[in-house]
Amino acid sequence: MMIKVLVTPHCGGCRIVRKYLDELNVQYELINIAEHPEVLIKYPTMSAPTLVVNEKVAFIGTPSRKELEKAIAFKKIEELGSD
């Protein structure tokens, strides 16, 4: 499972999402959209943070830790079923 987190420099919600992902021991790629606006062509969003899971936008804004846990667990189960 590949998670990308689209962030901006002074985004409080972005720090919260990163904390949740670290606590859940999930690997992710952090992309600063202020420095790399070209990613907005592929993942159009008007808000940070935006979480992209397996190349699909999963959350726009800051999800709760519980929502994030459920989404990650669902994606892992989904990946197991595709083997």
HUBELZI-V94276 format. One line per field, one symbol per residue. ss: DSSP state (a for helix, b for strand, c for the rest). psi: psi as a letter, one per 30 degrees, with the letter a starting at -180 (. if undefined). A space follows every 10 residues. Layout:
# HUBELZI-V94276
ss=???
psi=???
This chain:
# HUBELZI-V94276
ss=ccbbbbbccc caaaaaaaaa aaacccccbb bbccccccaa aacccccccb bbbccbbbbb ccccaaaaaa aaaaaaaaaa acc
psi=kkkkjklleh jeeeeeeeee eeeghkklkk jjfefiffff eeiklgkklk kkkhgkkekk ajlleeeeee eeeeeeeeee ff.
